[in-house]
Amino acid sequence: MEVIGAQLALYRINAGLTQRSLADRSTASEETIASIEQGRRALMPHLATEFDQLLTTGGALAAGVAKLPPKEKYPIWAEEFIAYEQEAISLCGYENGVVPGLLQTEGYAGATFRSKIPHLSEEKIEQSVTDRLERQQILRQQDPVSASFVLSEAVLLSNIGGREVMRGQMSHLRQCAELTGVSIQILPLKRELHAGLDGPFVLLETPDHQHLAYTEAQRSSELTSDADEVSILAQKYGMLRMQALNAEETVGLLDRLLGER
C-alpha cells in the first residue's frame, strides 16, 4: 500500500494538483486521498482507474493495484469498510447474530473464526484474532471514536465458544460500556416489533463528515454513501435505540446474566 500511495502522490504533484484539487475532480474525499498517499488506506481498483484517467498515468496505478500480493488481514469485500472504520469520528452498529468485532474478546473472536466454513488453519485463526483485536484500539485511543452499539439479546443468550468464553465476553461488554464515548444497548427478545428484522448494519461518519452505511452478507458486502440508503438505515437505527434497553438497563441485564453463569 505504501508504494502505491507514494506513486499516487508523485503523479498528483507532477500533474500540478493538491490533494484538495484532486478530490474536487474525483469521487474520493481529500481525507481519503491523504490516507492512501500515506499508506494508511488501500487504493481500491475503481479509484485507481479514476485517478489514472485524471492524472493521465497510462493505467499505471490500476496495473500496480492489480499486481499487489493477496491481502491476508481482511476479506476483500470488507477492506474498504475497515479502512473507513479506523478513521471514523463516529460509528453506530446493530447486530443480531454475534457480538460486533470491536467488542469481542480474544476467546470469543477465536470461536467465531473456528466456526468458519471452509475451516481455517490455526495459524490463520491466530492472525485473524490479532488483526481483530488491533481494530479495537479506536475505542481506547487518546481521541476515541464516538461509538454506539445495539445488540439483540439473542447474542447474549448464545453459547459461542462455550460457557466460560461467553461469561468472559459479557464481562468484557460490561467493561466496554464504561469506556468514554461508547454506548451499548440490548434489544430485548420480547419486543413484538422492532426495526432490525432485515439484519445487521453499520453507520459511520468520516473526518470530512461523509456519511456511509455498511451491510454484510455471507460472502459479500455493500458500502454506500447514497444519501437515501444512509438515511433509511439511520432512521432504522434511531428506532432501534428507542426500542432497546437504555444504557443503565443494559448494564443491569449484563450484571444479572453474569450472576446466572
N, C-alpha and C positions, 0 to 999 in steps of 0.2 A: 504493500500500500504506500509506503514512504517514497519508493522510486516513482510510482505513477503520480503521486502527489507533487513531487518535485518537478516532474515533466510538465504537468498541468501549469504550475506556477511559471515555469520558463516560457511555455508557449503563450501564456496570458501576457506576460511582461513584454515579450517580443512583439505582440500584437498591439502594444501600447494601451492596454486596458488595466484598470484597477479591479480588485475583487468586486467592488460595488458595481462598476460599469458592466462587468461580465454578468453579474446577477441580473442587472436590468435587461440584458439581452437574452437571458436564458430562463428556464423554468426552475433553476436552483436559486436558493437564497444566498446572500452574502456569507452568512454563517456556515452554510453547507460547503461552499467553495473553500472557505478558510480551513475548515476541518479536513477536507480532502487534501489540500495542499500541505497541511501539517502532518499528514499520515494518520490522523485520528479517525478517519472515516473512509470506508472503501468507496471507490468510484464505481457507481453502478453502470452497467452496459449502456442503458438508454442515455445517461448523462454523458458518457464517453463519446457516443456518436454525436450528440448535440454539440458538445464542446469542439469536437473535430471539425464540424461544419462552421461554427462561429469563428474558430481560430485558424481555419484553413491549414490543418496539420496533415492532410492527406490520409486520414484514418489512423494515425499513429497511436492515439490514446485507446481507441477501440481495440486495435490489434494488441496493445500491451495488456489491456484488461483480459482479453481472451486467452492470453498466454500465462496468466498468473497461475501458480500452483493451486490445487484444490484447497479450499479453506476448511479447517478442522474444527474451529471453535463452535460455530453455529450453523444450523441448516441454512441452505442458500436462500430459502424463502423468508427467513427471519432476520437475515443480516442487516438489511436496511433499517428495520424497526429497532434492532439492538443499538445501532449507531445513533439513532434519534433519541432513544431512551436514555443513553448515557449523558446526553447534553440537555435533556428536558428541564424546564423550570417547574413544570407541574405535570402530574400524570394521575389518571383515575382508572381503576380496573374493576371489572366484575368477573367473578369466576364461580362456576358451579360444579366443577369436576375435581380439581386439585388446588392445593394452596398455590398462589401466584409465586413464580420463580423468585421474585425479590424478597419473599418472606419465608422461603424454605430453609430448613436446617440441612446440615450435611447428610444426616441419615435419611431424611425424607427425600431429598434430591436423588440420593443414590438409589432409593427404592423406585422412584419414577423412571430413572434410566434403565434399571433392571427389568422394568415392565415393557420395554421397547420390543417391537417385533419388526424386522428380524432382531435377534438378540445381539447386544453389543459385547465386545471383549471387556475384561476387567480394566485393561489399560485405558480404553476409550471411555468407560464409565467414570473412572477416576479423573480423567482430564475434563470431562463434561461437568462433573460436580465442581471441580476447581473453577472452571470458567463461570458457572452459575453463581458461585459464592462471590467471585470478583465483581459481578454485576451489582451486587447488593451494596457496594460501597457508596452508591449515590444516596443512600438513605442515611449515611453516617458521616459524610464529608463535611468540611467546615461550613459550606453553604449548601445544606441538603435540599434536595428536591421536595416540593410540596406534593405529598402522595396520599391518595385516598383509595381504599380498597373495600369492596363489598363482596363477601363470600357467602355462598349458600351454606346453611347449617349442615347440609349433606356432606360437605367437605370435611367437617369436624367429626362426623359420625362414621366416616370410612375407616378402614384399617390398613391403609397403605404402609408397608414396611413392618407391620405388627404393632402390638400394644405399646411397647417401650418407645418405638420411633414416633408413634402418634402422640404419646404423652410429652415427649421432648418437643415435638412440633407445636403443640398447643401452648406449652410453656414459653416457647420462643415467640409465638404470636402475642402472648400476654406481655412480653418484654418489648416487642416492636410497637405495641400500642402506646408505649410511653415515650417513644422517640419523638424528637422535635419535628414537627411538620407532617407526621404520619397519623392517619385516621384509619381505623379498621372497624367495620360494621358487619354483623352477621344477619343474613336474611333468613328468618325462621321458616322451617318446613311447613308450618301450619298455615301460612298465608294462602288464602283461597285464590288470589290473583297476584301476579307480580310481573314486572316489565322485563324480566330476564329470560323468558322462555326460549328465545331464539339463540341463546348461547352466550359464551364469554366474549368480552371485547375490552380494548384499552383505548383511552383518550389521552393525548399528550399535547403539551404546548412547548414550542421550541423557544430558544432565547430571542429570536426575532419575531416572536408572537404568531408563528404559524400554527394552526390547529390541525391535528392529524388524528385519524382513527385507525385502529389495527384490529383485524379479526383473523383467526387462525382455524383451519380445518385439519383433517388428518394429515395430508401431505402437501398443503398449500396454505397461502395466506394472502391477505389484501391489506395494503397500507394506502390510505387515501387522504387527500386534502380537499376533496369535493365538499363544498360548504353545506350542501343539502344532506349528504350522508353523515357528516360530522355532527350536524345539528340534530338529526334524528337520534343518533346514539347518545348525544349529550342530554336530550330530553329523557331518554330511557334511564340514563344514569341518575339524573335528578330524581326521577320517580323511584328508582331502586333505593336511593338513600332515604327517602321518606318511608318506604315500606320496610326497611331494615331496622334492627335494633339500633339505638343510638350508641355512642362510644361507651358511655358508662354501663349501659345494659349489656353490651358486648363483653366488656371486662368481667361483669358478673357471671355471664354464661360460661366464659372460659374458666373462671375460678370454680364453678360448680362441676364442670366436666372434668377438670383436673382432680377435684376431690373424689370423683367417682372412679378414677382409674388407679 
